[in-house]
Amino acid sequence: MPDLKMELKCSQSDNRGIYYAETKRAMIYLAMHESLDDLYKTIDHETYHHCFNENGETDGMDEHMEERVIYCLQWARFDLI
């Protein structure tokens, strides 16, 4: 799988993070997070976007569907316990 480039930015944004499929780059905005755990969730979230894109899974999903799948993946460990 091609490498994901992740940049951590100190500046503020309207987003916590954003993934650019064209350049395989994710930007994480540190100022938008309240805790280290919150930051880890955003890093995971943007990594899921990259994995879906690289494996062709986004072809059959719109943005809302993709966000819902990621949300379910991130909370699955709590539902399984």
PDB file of N, CA, C and O in Angstrom:
ATOM      1  N   MET A   1       0.850  -1.175   0.000  1.00  0.00           N
ATOM      2  CA  MET A   1       0.000   0.000   0.000  1.00  0.00           C
ATOM      3  C   MET A   1       0.897   1.239   0.000  1.00  0.00           C
ATOM      4  O   MET A   1       1.825   1.334   0.803  1.00  0.00           O
ATOM      5  N   PRO A   2       0.625   2.177  -0.890  1.00  0.00           N
ATOM      6  CA  PRO A   2       1.434   3.399  -0.917  1.00  0.00           C
ATOM      7  C   PRO A   2       1.390   4.124   0.423  1.00  0.00           C
ATOM      8  O   PRO A   2       0.409   4.060   1.164  1.00  0.00           O
ATOM      9  N   ASP A   3       2.473   4.806   0.698  1.00  0.00           N
ATOM     10  CA  ASP A   3       2.631   5.460   1.997  1.00  0.00           C
ATOM     11  C   ASP A   3       1.667   6.614   2.188  1.00  0.00           C
ATOM     12  O   ASP A   3       1.400   7.389   1.270  1.00  0.00           O
ATOM     13  N   LEU A   4       1.160   6.705   3.381  1.00  0.00           N
ATOM     14  CA  LEU A   4       0.345   7.829   3.817  1.00  0.00           C
ATOM     15  C   LEU A   4       1.279   8.854   4.440  1.00  0.00           C
ATOM     16  O   LEU A   4       2.090   8.518   5.303  1.00  0.00           O
ATOM     17  N   LYS A   5       1.168  10.092   4.009  1.00  0.00           N
ATOM     18  CA  LYS A   5       1.939  11.178   4.608  1.00  0.00           C
ATOM     19  C   LYS A   5       1.012  11.939   5.539  1.00  0.00           C
ATOM     20  O   LYS A   5      -0.052  12.402   5.126  1.00  0.00           O
ATOM     21  N   MET A   6       1.416  12.069   6.794  1.00  0.00           N
ATOM     22  CA  MET A   6       0.594  12.749   7.775  1.00  0.00           C
ATOM     23  C   MET A   6       1.355  13.954   8.312  1.00  0.00           C
ATOM     24  O   MET A   6       2.497  13.835   8.756  1.00  0.00           O
ATOM     25  N   GLU A   7       0.708  15.111   8.267  1.00  0.00           N
ATOM     26  CA  GLU A   7       1.312  16.334   8.765  1.00  0.00           C
ATOM     27  C   GLU A   7       0.527  16.831   9.966  1.00  0.00           C
ATOM     28  O   GLU A   7      -0.702  16.902   9.932  1.00  0.00           O
ATOM     29  N   LEU A   8       1.238  17.171  11.019  1.00  0.00           N
ATOM     30  CA  LEU A   8       0.623  17.744  12.211  1.00  0.00           C
ATOM     31  C   LEU A   8       0.817  19.249  12.166  1.00  0.00           C
ATOM     32  O   LEU A   8       1.943  19.736  12.067  1.00  0.00           O
ATOM     33  N   LYS A   9      -0.283  19.982  12.238  1.00  0.00           N
ATOM     34  CA  LYS A   9      -0.245  21.436  12.147  1.00  0.00           C
ATOM     35  C   LYS A   9      -0.676  22.053  13.479  1.00  0.00           C
ATOM     36  O   LYS A   9      -1.597  21.564  14.132  1.00  0.00           O
ATOM     37  N   CYS A  10      -0.010  23.111  13.864  1.00  0.00           N
ATOM     38  CA  CYS A  10      -0.359  23.823  15.100  1.00  0.00           C
ATOM     39  C   CYS A  10      -1.457  24.850  14.881  1.00  0.00           C
ATOM     40  O   CYS A  10      -2.063  25.321  15.843  1.00  0.00           O
ATOM     41  N   SER A  11      -1.719  25.202  13.634  1.00  0.00           N
ATOM     42  CA  SER A  11      -2.731  26.211  13.325  1.00  0.00           C
ATOM     43  C   SER A  11      -4.141  25.654  13.502  1.00  0.00           C
ATOM     44  O   SER A  11      -4.347  24.440  13.516  1.00  0.00           O
ATOM     45  N   GLN A  12      -5.112  26.565  13.637  1.00  0.00           N
ATOM     46  CA  GLN A  12      -6.500  26.156  13.767  1.00  0.00           C
ATOM     47  C   GLN A  12      -7.133  26.011  12.394  1.00  0.00           C
ATOM     48  O   GLN A  12      -6.653  26.568  11.406  1.00  0.00           O
ATOM     49  N   SER A  13      -8.202  25.266  12.353  1.00  0.00           N
ATOM     50  CA  SER A  13      -8.945  25.026  11.121  1.00  0.00           C
ATOM     51  C   SER A  13     -10.386  24.733  11.500  1.00  0.00           C
ATOM     52  O   SER A  13     -10.709  24.593  12.680  1.00  0.00           O
ATOM     53  N   ASP A  14     -11.244  24.640  10.506  1.00  0.00           N
ATOM     54  CA  ASP A  14     -12.624  24.221  10.764  1.00  0.00           C
ATOM     55  C   ASP A  14     -12.699  22.714  10.972  1.00  0.00           C
ATOM     56  O   ASP A  14     -13.712  22.200  11.446  1.00  0.00           O
ATOM     57  N   ASN A  15     -11.638  22.012  10.622  1.00  0.00           N
ATOM     58  CA  ASN A  15     -11.587  20.553  10.709  1.00  0.00           C
ATOM     59  C   ASN A  15     -10.575  20.109  11.758  1.00  0.00           C
ATOM     60  O   ASN A  15      -9.622  20.826  12.062  1.00  0.00           O
ATOM     61  N   ARG A  16     -10.793  18.935  12.299  1.00  0.00           N
ATOM     62  CA  ARG A  16      -9.786  18.324  13.177  1.00  0.00           C
ATOM     63  C   ARG A  16      -8.700  17.697  12.326  1.00  0.00           C
ATOM     64  O   ARG A  16      -7.525  17.691  12.694  1.00  0.00           O
ATOM     65  N   GLY A  17      -9.110  17.169  11.179  1.00  0.00           N
ATOM     66  CA  GLY A  17      -8.186  16.561  10.243  1.00  0.00           C
ATOM     67  C   GLY A  17      -8.852  16.445   8.888  1.00  0.00           C
ATOM     68  O   GLY A  17     -10.077  16.483   8.780  1.00  0.00           O
ATOM     69  N   ILE A  18      -8.049  16.303   7.873  1.00  0.00           N
ATOM     70  CA  ILE A  18      -8.586  16.153   6.520  1.00  0.00           C
ATOM     71  C   ILE A  18      -7.629  15.287   5.712  1.00  0.00           C
ATOM     72  O   ILE A  18      -6.409  15.399   5.837  1.00  0.00           O
ATOM     73  N   TYR A  19      -8.204  14.417   4.877  1.00  0.00           N
ATOM     74  CA  TYR A  19      -7.409  13.524   4.043  1.00  0.00           C
ATOM     75  C   TYR A  19      -7.557  13.936   2.590  1.00  0.00           C
ATOM     76  O   TYR A  19      -8.669  14.152   2.109  1.00  0.00           O
ATOM     77  N   TYR A  20      -6.431  14.044   1.892  1.00  0.00           N
ATOM     78  CA  TYR A  20      -6.403  14.369   0.475  1.00  0.00           C
ATOM     79  C   TYR A  20      -5.994  13.112  -0.299  1.00  0.00           C
ATOM     80  O   TYR A  20      -4.829  12.713  -0.280  1.00  0.00           O
ATOM     81  N   ALA A  21      -6.961  12.497  -0.975  1.00  0.00           N
ATOM     82  CA  ALA A  21      -6.708  11.251  -1.691  1.00  0.00           C
ATOM     83  C   ALA A  21      -5.735  11.447  -2.853  1.00  0.00           C
ATOM     84  O   ALA A  21      -4.955  10.550  -3.168  1.00  0.00           O
ATOM     85  N   GLU A  22      -5.780  12.607  -3.482  1.00  0.00           N
ATOM     86  CA  GLU A  22      -4.937  12.860  -4.654  1.00  0.00           C
ATOM     87  C   GLU A  22      -3.451  12.799  -4.317  1.00  0.00           C
ATOM     88  O   GLU A  22      -2.643  12.323  -5.115  1.00  0.00           O
ATOM     89  N   THR A  23      -3.101  13.282  -3.135  1.00  0.00           N
ATOM     90  CA  THR A  23      -1.689  13.338  -2.734  1.00  0.00           C
ATOM     91  C   THR A  23      -1.348  12.338  -1.628  1.00  0.00           C
ATOM     92  O   THR A  23      -0.204  12.259  -1.181  1.00  0.00           O
ATOM     93  N   LYS A  24      -2.357  11.576  -1.191  1.00  0.00           N
ATOM     94  CA  LYS A  24      -2.178  10.592  -0.105  1.00  0.00           C
ATOM     95  C   LYS A  24      -1.590  11.255   1.144  1.00  0.00           C
ATOM     96  O   LYS A  24      -0.647  10.761   1.762  1.00  0.00           O
ATOM     97  N   ARG A  25      -2.199  12.404   1.484  1.00  0.00           N
ATOM     98  CA  ARG A  25      -1.696  13.206   2.595  1.00  0.00           C
ATOM     99  C   ARG A  25      -2.841  13.529   3.538  1.00  0.00           C
ATOM    100  O   ARG A  25      -3.945  13.855   3.101  1.00  0.00           O
ATOM    101  N   ALA A  26      -2.577  13.437   4.819  1.00  0.00           N
ATOM    102  CA  ALA A  26      -3.552  13.816   5.844  1.00  0.00           C
ATOM    103  C   ALA A  26      -2.976  14.967   6.661  1.00  0.00           C
ATOM    104  O   ALA A  26      -1.802  14.962   7.034  1.00  0.00           O
ATOM    105  N   MET A  27      -3.818  15.940   6.925  1.00  0.00           N
ATOM    106  CA  MET A  27      -3.436  17.074   7.764  1.00  0.00           C
ATOM    107  C   MET A  27      -4.209  16.950   9.075  1.00  0.00           C
ATOM    108  O   MET A  27      -5.432  16.811   9.073  1.00  0.00           O
ATOM    109  N   ILE A  28      -3.489  17.002  10.186  1.00  0.00           N
ATOM    110  CA  ILE A  28      -4.094  16.928  11.514  1.00  0.00           C
ATOM    111  C   ILE A  28      -3.849  18.273  12.199  1.00  0.00           C
ATOM    112  O   ILE A  28      -2.706  18.717  12.312  1.00  0.00           O
ATOM    113  N   TYR A  29      -4.914  18.912  12.651  1.00  0.00           N
ATOM    114  CA  TYR A  29      -4.807  20.224  13.294  1.00  0.00           C
ATOM    115  C   TYR A  29      -4.839  20.055  14.813  1.00  0.00           C
ATOM    116  O   TYR A  29      -5.890  19.801  15.400  1.00  0.00           O
ATOM    117  N   LEU A  30      -3.682  20.197  15.428  1.00  0.00           N
ATOM    118  CA  LEU A  30      -3.514  19.929  16.853  1.00  0.00           C
ATOM    119  C   LEU A  30      -4.380  20.820  17.729  1.00  0.00           C
ATOM    120  O   LEU A  30      -4.901  20.369  18.750  1.00  0.00           O
ATOM    121  N   ALA A  31      -4.539  22.080  17.342  1.00  0.00           N
ATOM    122  CA  ALA A  31      -5.286  23.035  18.162  1.00  0.00           C
ATOM    123  C   ALA A  31      -6.768  22.679  18.290  1.00  0.00           C
ATOM    124  O   ALA A  31      -7.456  23.213  19.160  1.00  0.00           O
ATOM    125  N   MET A  32      -7.258  21.800  17.450  1.00  0.00           N
ATOM    126  CA  MET A  32      -8.673  21.441  17.465  1.00  0.00           C
ATOM    127  C   MET A  32      -8.976  20.234  18.362  1.00  0.00           C
ATOM    128  O   MET A  32     -10.112  19.762  18.396  1.00  0.00           O
ATOM    129  N   HIS A  33      -7.977  19.738  19.078  1.00  0.00           N
ATOM    130  CA  HIS A  33      -8.151  18.555  19.917  1.00  0.00           C
ATOM    131  C   HIS A  33      -8.050  18.909  21.395  1.00  0.00           C
ATOM    132  O   HIS A  33      -7.281  19.785  21.792  1.00  0.00           O
ATOM    133  N   GLU A  34      -8.847  18.208  22.202  1.00  0.00           N
ATOM    134  CA  GLU A  34      -8.893  18.480  23.636  1.00  0.00           C
ATOM    135  C   GLU A  34      -7.984  17.567  24.441  1.00  0.00           C
ATOM    136  O   GLU A  34      -7.619  17.896  25.570  1.00  0.00           O
ATOM    137  N   SER A  35      -7.616  16.432  23.881  1.00  0.00           N
ATOM    138  CA  SER A  35      -6.801  15.476  24.623  1.00  0.00           C
ATOM    139  C   SER A  35      -5.975  14.634  23.651  1.00  0.00           C
ATOM    140  O   SER A  35      -6.186  14.667  22.439  1.00  0.00           O
ATOM    141  N   LEU A  36      -5.048  13.892  24.205  1.00  0.00           N
ATOM    142  CA  LEU A  36      -4.232  13.001  23.388  1.00  0.00           C
ATOM    143  C   LEU A  36      -5.091  11.885  22.797  1.00  0.00           C
ATOM    144  O   LEU A  36      -4.880  11.480  21.653  1.00  0.00           O
ATOM    145  N   ASP A  37      -6.048  11.391  23.561  1.00  0.00           N
ATOM    146  CA  ASP A  37      -6.962  10.359  23.064  1.00  0.00           C
ATOM    147  C   ASP A  37      -7.773  10.878  21.879  1.00  0.00           C
ATOM    148  O   ASP A  37      -7.990  10.157  20.905  1.00  0.00           O
ATOM    149  N   ASP A  38      -8.214  12.111  21.964  1.00  0.00           N
ATOM    150  CA  ASP A  38      -8.948  12.757  20.881  1.00  0.00           C
ATOM    151  C   ASP A  38      -8.075  12.853  19.627  1.00  0.00           C
ATOM    152  O   ASP A  38      -8.552  12.619  18.517  1.00  0.00           O
ATOM    153  N   LEU A  39      -6.818  13.191  19.806  1.00  0.00           N
ATOM    154  CA  LEU A  39      -5.864  13.275  18.698  1.00  0.00           C
ATOM    155  C   LEU A  39      -5.668  11.903  18.048  1.00  0.00           C
ATOM    156  O   LEU A  39      -5.648  11.793  16.823  1.00  0.00           O
ATOM    157  N   TYR A  40      -5.524  10.863  18.868  1.00  0.00           N
ATOM    158  CA  TYR A  40      -5.366   9.505  18.333  1.00  0.00           C
ATOM    159  C   TYR A  40      -6.577   9.090  17.495  1.00  0.00           C
ATOM    160  O   TYR A  40      -6.417   8.438  16.462  1.00  0.00           O
ATOM    161  N   LYS A  41      -7.770   9.456  17.923  1.00  0.00           N
ATOM    162  CA  LYS A  41      -8.980   9.113  17.170  1.00  0.00           C
ATOM    163  C   LYS A  41      -8.982   9.785  15.797  1.00  0.00           C
ATOM    164  O   LYS A  41      -9.395   9.183  14.806  1.00  0.00           O
ATOM    165  N   THR A  42      -8.522  11.028  15.745  1.00  0.00           N
ATOM    166  CA  THR A  42      -8.455  11.726  14.462  1.00  0.00           C
ATOM    167  C   THR A  42      -7.415  11.092  13.552  1.00  0.00           C
ATOM    168  O   THR A  42      -7.649  10.936  12.354  1.00  0.00           O
ATOM    169  N   ILE A  43      -6.278  10.728  14.108  1.00  0.00           N
ATOM    170  CA  ILE A  43      -5.246  10.054  13.315  1.00  0.00           C
ATOM    171  C   ILE A  43      -5.793   8.742  12.749  1.00  0.00           C
ATOM    172  O   ILE A  43      -5.598   8.445  11.570  1.00  0.00           O
ATOM    173  N   ASP A  44      -6.475   7.961  13.584  1.00  0.00           N
ATOM    174  CA  ASP A  44      -7.105   6.721  13.113  1.00  0.00           C
ATOM    175  C   ASP A  44      -8.128   7.017  12.017  1.00  0.00           C
ATOM    176  O   ASP A  44      -8.178   6.323  11.002  1.00  0.00           O
ATOM    177  N   HIS A  45      -8.934   8.042  12.228  1.00  0.00           N
ATOM    178  CA  HIS A  45      -9.990   8.406  11.285  1.00  0.00           C
ATOM    179  C   HIS A  45      -9.411   8.710   9.897  1.00  0.00           C
ATOM    180  O   HIS A  45      -9.903   8.205   8.888  1.00  0.00           O
ATOM    181  N   GLU A  46      -8.384   9.523   9.859  1.00  0.00           N
ATOM    182  CA  GLU A  46      -7.780   9.883   8.574  1.00  0.00           C
ATOM    183  C   GLU A  46      -7.059   8.682   7.950  1.00  0.00           C
ATOM    184  O   GLU A  46      -7.001   8.561   6.726  1.00  0.00           O
ATOM    185  N   THR A  47      -6.516   7.807   8.780  1.00  0.00           N
ATOM    186  CA  THR A  47      -5.877   6.586   8.277  1.00  0.00           C
ATOM    187  C   THR A  47      -6.917   5.665   7.647  1.00  0.00           C
ATOM    188  O   THR A  47      -6.645   5.046   6.618  1.00  0.00           O
ATOM    189  N   TYR A  48      -8.100   5.563   8.245  1.00  0.00           N
ATOM    190  CA  TYR A  48      -9.188   4.776   7.633  1.00  0.00           C
ATOM    191  C   TYR A  48      -9.540   5.327   6.251  1.00  0.00           C
ATOM    192  O   TYR A  48      -9.730   4.562   5.306  1.00  0.00           O
ATOM    193  N   HIS A  49      -9.629   6.657   6.132  1.00  0.00           N
ATOM    194  CA  HIS A  49      -9.910   7.251   4.817  1.00  0.00           C
ATOM    195  C   HIS A  49      -8.878   6.789   3.789  1.00  0.00           C
ATOM    196  O   HIS A  49      -9.227   6.420   2.667  1.00  0.00           O
ATOM    197  N   HIS A  50      -7.613   6.814   4.184  1.00  0.00           N
ATOM    198  CA  HIS A  50      -6.536   6.400   3.283  1.00  0.00           C
ATOM    199  C   HIS A  50      -6.679   4.923   2.902  1.00  0.00           C
ATOM    200  O   HIS A  50      -6.576   4.578   1.725  1.00  0.00           O
ATOM    201  N   CYS A  51      -6.911   4.068   3.867  1.00  0.00           N
ATOM    202  CA  CYS A  51      -7.039   2.629   3.604  1.00  0.00           C
ATOM    203  C   CYS A  51      -8.219   2.335   2.682  1.00  0.00           C
ATOM    204  O   CYS A  51      -8.097   1.532   1.756  1.00  0.00           O
ATOM    205  N   PHE A  52      -9.353   2.973   2.925  1.00  0.00           N
ATOM    206  CA  PHE A  52     -10.513   2.772   2.055  1.00  0.00           C
ATOM    207  C   PHE A  52     -10.197   3.205   0.631  1.00  0.00           C
ATOM    208  O   PHE A  52     -10.535   2.508  -0.325  1.00  0.00           O
ATOM    209  N   ASN A  53      -9.549   4.354   0.494  1.00  0.00           N
ATOM    210  CA  ASN A  53      -9.223   4.881  -0.823  1.00  0.00           C
ATOM    211  C   ASN A  53      -8.253   3.961  -1.566  1.00  0.00           C
ATOM    212  O   ASN A  53      -8.446   3.673  -2.746  1.00  0.00           O
ATOM    213  N   GLU A  54      -7.226   3.511  -0.882  1.00  0.00           N
ATOM    214  CA  GLU A  54      -6.213   2.665  -1.519  1.00  0.00           C
ATOM    215  C   GLU A  54      -6.747   1.302  -1.927  1.00  0.00           C
ATOM    216  O   GLU A  54      -6.225   0.687  -2.857  1.00  0.00           O
ATOM    217  N   ASN A  55      -7.774   0.825  -1.248  1.00  0.00           N
ATOM    218  CA  ASN A  55      -8.339  -0.484  -1.562  1.00  0.00           C
ATOM    219  C   ASN A  55      -9.590  -0.399  -2.426  1.00  0.00           C
ATOM    220  O   ASN A  55     -10.285  -1.397  -2.614  1.00  0.00           O
ATOM    221  N   GLY A  56      -9.879   0.791  -2.953  1.00  0.00           N
ATOM    222  CA  GLY A  56     -11.013   0.962  -3.854  1.00  0.00           C
ATOM    223  C   GLY A  56     -12.371   0.895  -3.193  1.00  0.00           C
ATOM    224  O   GLY A  56     -13.384   0.738  -3.875  1.00  0.00           O
ATOM    225  N   GLU A  57     -12.411   1.010  -1.880  1.00  0.00           N
ATOM    226  CA  GLU A  57     -13.681   0.902  -1.161  1.00  0.00           C
ATOM    227  C   GLU A  57     -14.524   2.165  -1.261  1.00  0.00           C
ATOM    228  O   GLU A  57     -15.727   2.121  -1.003  1.00  0.00           O
ATOM    229  N   THR A  58     -13.923   3.282  -1.627  1.00  0.00           N
ATOM    230  CA  THR A  58     -14.681   4.534  -1.697  1.00  0.00           C
ATOM    231  C   THR A  58     -15.480   4.658  -2.991  1.00  0.00           C
ATOM    232  O   THR A  58     -16.317   5.551  -3.117  1.00  0.00           O
ATOM    233  N   ASP A  59     -15.231   3.772  -3.952  1.00  0.00           N
ATOM    234  CA  ASP A  59     -15.946   3.843  -5.228  1.00  0.00           C
ATOM    235  C   ASP A  59     -17.450   3.681  -5.046  1.00  0.00           C
ATOM    236  O   ASP A  59     -18.230   4.324  -5.749  1.00  0.00           O
ATOM    237  N   GLY A  60     -17.860   2.840  -4.125  1.00  0.00           N
ATOM    238  CA  GLY A  60     -19.281   2.589  -3.910  1.00  0.00           C
ATOM    239  C   GLY A  60     -19.870   3.333  -2.724  1.00  0.00           C
ATOM    240  O   GLY A  60     -20.997   3.050  -2.316  1.00  0.00           O
ATOM    241  N   MET A  61     -19.125   4.279  -2.164  1.00  0.00           N
ATOM    242  CA  MET A  61     -19.610   5.012  -0.990  1.00  0.00           C
ATOM    243  C   MET A  61     -19.573   6.514  -1.238  1.00  0.00           C
ATOM    244  O   MET A  61     -18.632   7.033  -1.839  1.00  0.00           O
ATOM    245  N   ASP A  62     -20.608   7.206  -0.768  1.00  0.00           N
ATOM    246  CA  ASP A  62     -20.525   8.659  -0.759  1.00  0.00           C
ATOM    247  C   ASP A  62     -19.860   9.085   0.552  1.00  0.00           C
ATOM    248  O   ASP A  62     -19.548   8.246   1.397  1.00  0.00           O
ATOM    249  N   GLU A  63     -19.649  10.374   0.712  1.00  0.00           N
ATOM    250  CA  GLU A  63     -18.927  10.872   1.889  1.00  0.00           C
ATOM    251  C   GLU A  63     -19.635  10.516   3.195  1.00  0.00           C
ATOM    252  O   GLU A  63     -18.986  10.156   4.177  1.00  0.00           O
ATOM    253  N   HIS A  64     -20.965  10.616   3.205  1.00  0.00           N
ATOM    254  CA  HIS A  64     -21.726  10.311   4.419  1.00  0.00           C
ATOM    255  C   HIS A  64     -21.581   8.830   4.803  1.00  0.00           C
ATOM    256  O   HIS A  64     -21.402   8.508   5.977  1.00  0.00           O
ATOM    257  N   MET A  65     -21.656   7.951   3.828  1.00  0.00           N
ATOM    258  CA  MET A  65     -21.517   6.517   4.093  1.00  0.00           C
ATOM    259  C   MET A  65     -20.133   6.200   4.640  1.00  0.00           C
ATOM    260  O   MET A  65     -19.997   5.426   5.587  1.00  0.00           O
ATOM    261  N   GLU A  66     -19.107   6.798   4.045  1.00  0.00           N
ATOM    262  CA  GLU A  66     -17.738   6.560   4.492  1.00  0.00           C
ATOM    263  C   GLU A  66     -17.546   7.033   5.938  1.00  0.00           C
ATOM    264  O   GLU A  66     -16.918   6.341   6.740  1.00  0.00           O
ATOM    265  N   GLU A  67     -18.080   8.195   6.263  1.00  0.00           N
ATOM    266  CA  GLU A  67     -17.972   8.712   7.631  1.00  0.00           C
ATOM    267  C   GLU A  67     -18.695   7.791   8.620  1.00  0.00           C
ATOM    268  O   GLU A  67     -18.220   7.585   9.736  1.00  0.00           O
ATOM    269  N   ARG A  68     -19.831   7.245   8.214  1.00  0.00           N
ATOM    270  CA  ARG A  68     -20.598   6.342   9.091  1.00  0.00           C
ATOM    271  C   ARG A  68     -19.831   5.042   9.347  1.00  0.00           C
ATOM    272  O   ARG A  68     -19.812   4.547  10.474  1.00  0.00           O
ATOM    273  N   VAL A  69     -19.203   4.491   8.316  1.00  0.00           N
ATOM    274  CA  VAL A  69     -18.412   3.268   8.479  1.00  0.00           C
ATOM    275  C   VAL A  69     -17.247   3.526   9.438  1.00  0.00           C
ATOM    276  O   VAL A  69     -16.970   2.708  10.315  1.00  0.00           O
ATOM    277  N   ILE A  70     -16.575   4.650   9.273  1.00  0.00           N
ATOM    278  CA  ILE A  70     -15.451   4.985  10.151  1.00  0.00           C
ATOM    279  C   ILE A  70     -15.932   5.161  11.589  1.00  0.00           C
ATOM    280  O   ILE A  70     -15.285   4.688  12.523  1.00  0.00           O
ATOM    281  N   TYR A  71     -17.056   5.833  11.768  1.00  0.00           N
ATOM    282  CA  TYR A  71     -17.622   6.005  13.109  1.00  0.00           C
ATOM    283  C   TYR A  71     -17.889   4.643  13.757  1.00  0.00           C
ATOM    284  O   TYR A  71     -17.547   4.425  14.919  1.00  0.00           O
ATOM    285  N   CYS A  72     -18.498   3.737  13.005  1.00  0.00           N
ATOM    286  CA  CYS A  72     -18.793   2.396  13.540  1.00  0.00           C
ATOM    287  C   CYS A  72     -17.517   1.633  13.862  1.00  0.00           C
ATOM    288  O   CYS A  72     -17.456   0.942  14.879  1.00  0.00           O
ATOM    289  N   LEU A  73     -16.499   1.744  13.020  1.00  0.00           N
ATOM    290  CA  LEU A  73     -15.221   1.081  13.295  1.00  0.00           C
ATOM    291  C   LEU A  73     -14.581   1.608  14.574  1.00  0.00           C
ATOM    292  O   LEU A  73     -14.039   0.837  15.366  1.00  0.00           O
ATOM    293  N   GLN A  74     -14.643   2.917  14.771  1.00  0.00           N
ATOM    294  CA  GLN A  74     -14.002   3.505  15.944  1.00  0.00           C
ATOM    295  C   GLN A  74     -14.729   3.167  17.238  1.00  0.00           C
ATOM    296  O   GLN A  74     -14.102   3.129  18.297  1.00  0.00           O
ATOM    297  N   TRP A  75     -16.037   2.919  17.180  1.00  0.00           N
ATOM    298  CA  TRP A  75     -16.784   2.613  18.385  1.00  0.00           C
ATOM    299  C   TRP A  75     -17.060   1.117  18.552  1.00  0.00           C
ATOM    300  O   TRP A  75     -17.651   0.712  19.553  1.00  0.00           O
ATOM    301  N   ALA A  76     -16.644   0.296  17.594  1.00  0.00           N
ATOM    302  CA  ALA A  76     -16.913  -1.141  17.634  1.00  0.00           C
ATOM    303  C   ALA A  76     -16.349  -1.795  18.883  1.00  0.00           C
ATOM    304  O   ALA A  76     -16.986  -2.681  19.452  1.00  0.00           O
ATOM    305  N   ARG A  77     -15.174  -1.379  19.320  1.00  0.00           N
ATOM    306  CA  ARG A  77     -14.578  -2.031  20.495  1.00  0.00           C
ATOM    307  C   ARG A  77     -15.411  -1.832  21.744  1.00  0.00           C
ATOM    308  O   ARG A  77     -15.373  -2.669  22.646  1.00  0.00           O
ATOM    309  N   PHE A  78     -16.163  -0.742  21.820  1.00  0.00           N
ATOM    310  CA  PHE A  78     -17.019  -0.499  22.980  1.00  0.00           C
ATOM    311  C   PHE A  78     -18.292  -1.327  22.901  1.00  0.00           C
ATOM    312  O   PHE A  78     -18.836  -1.739  23.925  1.00  0.00           O
ATOM    313  N   ASP A  79     -18.770  -1.571  21.675  1.00  0.00           N
ATOM    314  CA  ASP A  79     -19.973  -2.363  21.489  1.00  0.00           C
ATOM    315  C   ASP A  79     -19.728  -3.850  21.680  1.00  0.00           C
ATOM    316  O   ASP A  79     -20.655  -4.593  22.002  1.00  0.00           O
ATOM    317  N   LEU A  80     -18.500  -4.293  21.486  1.00  0.00           N
ATOM    318  CA  LEU A  80     -18.175  -5.708  21.595  1.00  0.00           C
ATOM    319  C   LEU A  80     -17.894  -6.148  23.034  1.00  0.00           C
ATOM    320  O   LEU A  80     -17.850  -7.341  23.331  1.00  0.00           O
ATOM    321  N   ILE A  81     -17.709  -5.189  23.904  1.00  0.00           N
ATOM    322  CA  ILE A  81     -17.373  -5.514  25.308  1.00  0.00           C
ATOM    323  C   ILE A  81     -18.636  -5.690  26.112  1.00  0.00           C
ATOM    324  O   ILE A  81     -18.572  -5.966  27.310  1.00  0.00           O
TER     325      ILE A  81
END
